[in-house]
Amino acid sequence: MVGPYDSVDLQILAELQDEGRMTNVELATRVGLTAPPCLRRVRSLEEDGVIRGYHAELDPAKLGYAITVFAMVSLKSQAESDLQAFERHVEALDQVRECHMLNGEIDFILKVVARDLQEFQNFLTSSLTTAPNVASVKTSLTIRRAKQMPGVPVPQDV
């Protein structure tokens, strides 16, 4: 068993991760419950923080974001206060869609969206390389996305 979750909880999680807009009645049917106990389980999973939210998946290109860039950021100092200051800085930057702290040579990897290369260049020189404590930024422009799976694999065998 994964955590305190049984096979019905895991099935609920898998169904909602695949299609978060379904009604509780549809979800209950899919997992073999009636609506009230299904809703209680969903609420419990939300309260436990396993379900952190519900989101629409948007097409970046249709909203004008033609490019995605991964930026590898090295900091001058890795003191905890400096790491947190950098995290606060990128938290305020809307174009940064993901920020992961890494171990090794690179301190952070950022996923950044932009409308075009000029917009990204402006972002890079005005918001990223000028941030306090940034030693270097290496960037890689994505050519295409081969796979994107939201969430995590939900085990089916408990």
N, C-alpha and C positions, 0 to 999 in steps of 0.2 A: 504494500500500500504506500502511496505517495502522501506524506504528511497525514493529517487526520481525515483525508478525503476518500470516500468509497467510490465504487465504480459508477454510480449514478451521478455523483458530483463531478467526476472526471468527464463523463459523457456530456453533462450540462456545459462544462467549460469548453470542451471541444466544439460543441454546436454553436455556442455564443461567439467563440473566437472566429469560427468560419462565417457566421452570419449574425451579427449583433443586433440587427433590426427586427428579428422575428418577434412575434407576440409571445407572451407567456403561455398562452393556450397552445400555440404551435410547438414551442419548446417542450412543454409537458407531454404532448403527443409523441414527439420524437424520442423522448427518454423514458416513456412508459409510466408517467405519473399523471395524476390529476392536477389541475391548475394550482390550487392552494398550496399543497406541499412543494410543488416545483418552485413557486414564488418564494416560499420560506427558505428553500435551499439557495436560490439565487441571492436573496438578501443576506443570508449568512455568509456566502462567498464574497459578497461585496464588503460586508463588515469586517471580514478577516483580511481584506486587502488583496485577495487572490485576483478578484476582478477589480482592476484599478480605474476603469472607465470605459466608455463607449465612444467610438470615433467613426467618422466617415473617411474612407480612403479617397483622397483627391488626386486627380491627374495633374502633375506639375506643369506639363507642357500646355495644357488647356487653360491654365491660369497665367501663362506667360513665362514660366520658369523653364527655360530651354536647356539649361546646363546644371549639372550636379558636380561638385568638386569635393574631393577629400583633402583636407588640410592636416598635415602632421606638424604639430607644434612642439617645439622644445623650449623649456623655460630656463632662465638663468639660475633660478633657485627652486628647489623642490621642498622647501620648508612648508609645513602644512598650511600656514597662514597665506603663503604665496599661491599654493595650489587652490585654496578656497577663493582667493581674490580673482584668480583667472576664471574659475568656474562661475563666479558671480558676474564677471564681465561678459562671458559668452552667453550666459542666461538672458541677458538683456538684448542680444543680437538676434532679431527675428530670422535672418537668413541662415543662421546656424540651426539645423534641424535635429542634430544629434551631437553629443559631446561625450567621449569616452576617455577616461584616464587609463593609460597603458603602463606596463612596466617595461624596462629596457631603455633604449636610446631615445625614443620619442616619448614625450610626456602625455600628450593628448592627440586624439584623432577627432576631427570635426567633419560632419557632413554638412555641406553648405550648398544652398540653391541660389541661382541668380538668373536674371532674364537673358543676359548675354555676357560675353567675356569682358567687355568694358565695365559693366556693373560689378562683376566679380573683382576685377582689378581695383576698382574704386573701394570696394569693401575690404580687400586685402590690405591696401595701403593706408586706408583711413581708420579701419576698425580693428584689424587683427595684428599686423606687424607693429603697430604703434601701442598696443596694449602694454601695460606695465609688466615687466619681468619676462617678456617674450625675447628669447635668444634667436630663434630662427623658425621659419615656416616653410615647409616643402609642400607643394600641391600636386595633385593628380586629377586631371579632368576625366570624368567617366565618358566612355565611348558609347556603351549601351549597358542596360541592366539585364542580366541573364536570369536572375531569380530574386524575388522578394517575397518572403513569407512573414507576415506579421505574427507576433506572439512567440510562443514556444511549442515544441511538440508535446501533446498531452498524451500520457501513457494510457493505453486501453486495458492493459492487463494489470490488475491489482492483486 
